[in-house]
Amino acid sequence: MTSLAFTPPQRILMGPGPSDAPPSVLEAMSRRLVGHLDPSFVDMMEEIKSMLREVFLTKNEMTFPVSGTGSAGMEFCFVNLIEPGDEVVIGINGVFGIRMADVAERCGAKVTKVEAEWSRIIEPEQISEALKDKQPKLVAIVHAETSTGALTPVEKISKIVHEAGALLLLDTVTSLGGCPVRIDDWEVDAVYSGTQKCLSCPPGLAPVSLSERAMKAIKERQSSVQSWYLDVNLLANYWGEGARVYHHTAPISMN
């Protein structure tokens, strides 16, 4: 029986993702493998974290790529920050706001949905109104909604959220690398993205970053994180500072 290698057809990728990866990226992915605890790869991990801090415009220590696509980044943020019974407010103006609400509910959150017509942004006034009679642990919005392209203003919403004593979670899967994402300036507490859009890499990694406020909330949890694979307390032993401790086999070629 003859086995033929898959040869992808020539395409210019114009969909919502993945986007075309430049030849330099494809060439780098074709290089020989090393172990995920090899000293050379450990050195590269530090470079990766530094470069992600640069693109996120943050100094957050806990900034690294989760092994998985952007949806894994979404789940990473929710499973670490949310415990059953927590109140969460989620802005919904497209497909991925709906998905955030679904993920949060699966974590046991009590979700309040702040909705806008598709193609419209989530207005700061909508968030302010939703917080009048609630004290949620977390407010989550999509920065640039993939399904419509609507770019929601983060800075004003962030101020409203923090005045209410809540954490702010931001989806930047579409926006990171395509428009300014200022995590520290906007005081975003948790953010996730994906490699397959404006970063012009294949899908498979989800850059994330957590503020000190977010990490404090995670340390103060009363219950275990609902995912072993995505538990930042365990991942920090591999991606954090100091000696590396095995957690899972990282996708070497994607990093």
C-alpha positions in Angstrom: 0.0 0.0 0.0 1.4 3.4 -1.0 1.3 6.2 1.5 1.3 9.7 0.0 2.4 12.7 2.1 -0.1 15.4 2.4 0.7 18.4 0.2 -1.5 21.4 1.1 -2.9 23.3 -1.9 -1.6 26.9 -2.5 -3.9 29.3 -0.7 -3.9 32.9 0.4 -5.7 32.6 3.8 -8.3 35.4 4.1 -10.6 33.9 6.7 -10.8 34.8 10.4 -7.9 32.5 11.2 -5.5 30.9 10.7 -3.6 33.5 8.7 -0.6 32.8 6.5 2.7 32.2 8.3 5.8 33.7 6.8 8.5 31.3 5.4 10.8 32.1 8.4 8.2 30.7 10.8 7.6 27.6 8.8 11.4 27.0 8.5 11.9 27.4 12.2 9.1 24.8 12.9 10.9 22.3 10.7 14.1 22.2 12.7 15.2 19.2 14.7 13.5 18.6 18.1 15.0 19.0 21.5 13.5 17.9 24.8 11.2 20.3 26.6 13.6 20.4 29.6 16.7 20.7 27.4 18.9 23.7 28.6 18.7 25.2 25.1 14.9 25.1 25.2 14.8 26.5 28.7 16.8 29.4 27.5 14.3 30.0 24.7 11.4 29.9 27.1 12.8 33.0 28.8 13.1 34.7 25.4 9.5 33.7 24.6 8.2 35.1 27.9 10.1 38.4 27.3 8.8 38.8 23.8 5.2 38.1 24.9 5.5 40.8 27.6 6.7 43.1 24.9 3.7 42.4 22.6 1.2 42.6 25.5 2.9 45.7 26.8 3.1 44.3 30.3 5.6 43.5 33.1 3.5 40.7 34.4 5.8 37.9 35.6 3.1 35.3 34.8 3.2 35.7 31.0 3.7 32.6 28.9 2.1 30.5 26.1 -0.5 27.9 27.1 -0.1 24.7 25.1 -3.4 24.9 23.0 -5.3 27.2 20.8 -7.0 30.5 21.8 -10.0 28.6 23.3 -7.5 26.9 25.7 -6.4 30.3 26.7 -10.0 31.2 27.4 -10.5 28.2 29.6 -7.2 28.7 31.3 -8.4 32.1 32.5 -11.8 31.1 33.7 -10.9 27.8 35.4 -8.1 29.6 37.4 -10.1 32.7 38.3 -13.6 31.3 38.9 -15.0 29.0 41.6 -18.5 27.6 41.7 -21.0 30.2 42.8 -18.8 33.2 41.8 -20.7 36.1 40.0 -19.3 37.0 36.6 -20.4 39.7 34.2 -19.7 39.0 30.5 -20.0 41.4 27.5 -21.6 39.7 24.6 -21.5 41.2 21.1 -20.6 38.2 19.0 -19.7 34.5 18.9 -16.8 34.7 21.4 -18.7 36.6 24.1 -21.2 33.8 23.9 -18.4 31.2 24.2 -17.0 33.0 27.3 -20.4 32.8 28.9 -20.6 29.1 28.2 -17.2 28.4 29.6 -17.9 30.5 32.7 -21.2 28.7 33.4 -19.4 25.3 33.0 -17.1 26.5 35.8 -20.1 27.1 38.0 -20.3 30.8 37.7 -23.5 32.9 38.0 -23.3 34.8 34.7 -24.8 38.1 34.0 -24.8 38.8 30.2 -24.4 42.4 29.0 -25.4 42.2 25.4 -25.0 44.5 22.4 -26.1 44.1 18.8 -23.6 42.2 16.7 -21.2 44.6 15.0 -21.7 47.0 17.9 -19.3 47.5 20.8 -19.9 46.9 24.5 -20.4 50.5 25.8 -18.8 51.4 29.1 -22.2 52.6 30.3 -23.6 49.1 29.8 -21.0 47.7 32.1 -21.5 50.5 34.7 -25.3 49.8 34.7 -24.7 46.0 35.1 -22.5 46.7 38.2 -25.0 48.9 40.0 -26.6 46.1 41.9 -23.9 43.4 41.6 -20.5 42.7 43.1 -19.0 40.3 40.6 -15.6 38.7 41.1 -14.9 39.1 37.3 -15.9 41.1 34.3 -15.0 39.6 30.9 -15.1 41.3 27.5 -13.8 40.6 24.0 -11.4 43.3 22.9 -11.9 42.7 19.1 -14.8 40.3 18.4 -13.7 38.0 15.6 -17.2 37.4 14.2 -17.8 41.1 13.6 -14.5 43.1 14.0 -16.1 45.4 16.7 -13.3 46.9 18.8 -14.5 47.6 22.3 -12.8 50.4 24.3 -11.0 48.8 27.2 -9.6 51.7 29.2 -12.9 53.2 30.3 -14.4 49.8 31.1 -11.3 48.9 33.1 -11.8 51.9 35.4 -15.5 51.0 36.0 -14.6 47.4 36.7 -11.9 48.2 39.2 -14.0 50.8 41.0 -16.5 48.0 41.6 -13.7 45.8 43.1 -13.8 43.2 40.3 -11.1 41.7 38.1 -11.0 42.4 34.3 -10.5 39.6 31.8 -9.8 40.4 28.2 -10.0 38.3 25.0 -7.3 39.5 22.5 -7.3 36.6 20.1 -8.0 38.8 17.2 -6.4 42.1 18.3 -3.0 41.0 19.7 -0.4 42.1 17.1 -3.0 43.8 14.9 -3.7 46.9 17.1 -2.3 48.2 20.4 -3.0 46.0 23.4 -1.8 47.8 26.5 -2.3 45.4 29.4 -0.5 47.4 32.1 -1.8 50.8 31.0 -5.4 49.5 30.9 -4.9 47.6 34.1 -6.2 44.3 32.7 -6.0 41.4 35.2 -6.1 38.4 32.8 -5.7 38.2 29.1 -5.4 35.5 26.5 -4.8 35.3 22.8 -3.9 32.9 20.0 -0.9 32.6 17.7 -2.8 32.0 14.4 -4.1 35.5 13.6 -2.2 38.8 13.8 0.9 37.0 15.2 1.1 35.1 11.9 1.9 31.7 13.3 0.1 28.4 13.0 -2.6 27.7 15.6 -1.4 25.8 18.7 -0.4 28.2 21.4 -2.4 30.6 23.5 -0.4 33.5 25.0 -1.7 34.5 28.4 -0.8 37.0 31.1 -2.0 37.4 34.7 -1.6 40.4 36.9 -0.5 40.3 40.5 -4.2 41.0 41.4 -5.2 37.9 39.4 -2.5 35.7 40.9 -3.6 36.9 44.5 -7.2 35.9 43.7 -6.0 32.5 42.5 -3.9 31.9 45.6 -6.9 32.7 47.8 -9.2 30.2 46.1 -11.2 28.0 48.5 -11.3 25.1 46.0 -8.9 23.4 43.6 -8.6 24.7 40.1 -11.0 22.6 38.0 -8.4 21.6 35.4 -5.1 19.8 36.1 -3.7 20.6 32.6 -4.5 24.4 32.9 -3.8 24.9 36.6 -1.5 27.9 36.7 -0.1 26.8 40.1 1.3 23.8 38.4 2.2 25.5 35.1 4.2 28.1 37.1 6.6 25.4 38.2 7.5 24.9 34.5 7.1 28.4 33.1 7.9 30.4 36.2 11.3 31.6 37.5 13.9 29.2 38.8 14.3 25.5 38.2 11.9 23.9 35.7 9.6 21.1 36.9 8.0 18.8 34.4 4.2 19.4 34.0 3.4 18.3 30.4 5.3 17.8 27.2 5.4 21.3 25.6 4.8 21.6 21.8 8.5 22.2 21.1 8.1 23.1 17.4 5.3 25.6 18.1 7.5 27.5 20.6 
